[in-house]
Amino acid sequence: MLSADVPPNQTIYIKNLNEKVKKEELKRSLYSLFSQYGRILDVVALKTAKLRGQAWVVFSEVPAASTAVRQMQSFPFYDKPMRIQYAKTKSDCVAKAEGSYIPREKKKKQEEKAERKRKTEEAQQSGAVANGASAQSNGGTPISQAFHQGKSGPQEAAAAPNNILFIQNLPHETTSMMLQMLFQQYPGFREVRMIDAKPGIAFVEFGDDAQSSIAMQALQGFKITPQNPMSITYAKK
């Protein structure tokens, strides 16, 4: 699906998206899905007639974009297989379409400033994380462990391994579809159950405890938004 004349770059172009999905939900879902591969600088989706059903995801690094292109090609996103390739002009065409095009030199300075800010924030977060656990930009086990320890101390009453996971620290705008797209990548996925009266938590069911354990280890600490690393435990029965 990749164009031979388009070199790898940090922006990927996605088409064949479900046009019925609202723009803001689409952007949130794309961010949630692709941030597992690296830090995302921007997600652009326009609802104009010419650009409907398309989006651009801008990563901070080319390797992250390359991994996303390989692993998410044809992934069923809102019931339609995504078609992914590298963007031809690193999303300049999108900026022009929005009327927000920035000359490359100015854009480079802005990105350098954002990168310095990110490193400063990560350094501050690393200093505050319990037991010296490192803060990862795209989530991961170290920050999730620190989240557990910092929030509630040693988990004395942890539930025994079973096939249902209990998810906490979700942003309130999280939808069951967003969680389904994350967890259905792992074998044995059955369903997502959310509680309307209690936003921020959910239950995800798998076929058995071995399958739920794989998903837990892979997505522990995954950030649906930069401020919300997921906390995953086994559900109490």
Beta strands, then each sheet from edge to edge (+ up, - down):
strand 1: 11-15
strand 2: 40-44
strand 3: 55-59
strand 4: 76-77
strand 5: 80-81
strand 6: 83-86
strand 7: 164-168
strand 8: 189-194
strand 9: 202-206
strand 10: 223-225
strand 11: 228-229
strand 12: 231-234
sheet 1: 2+ 3- 1+ 6-
sheet 2: 4+ 5-
sheet 3: 8+ 9- 7+ 12-
sheet 4: 10+ 11-
end
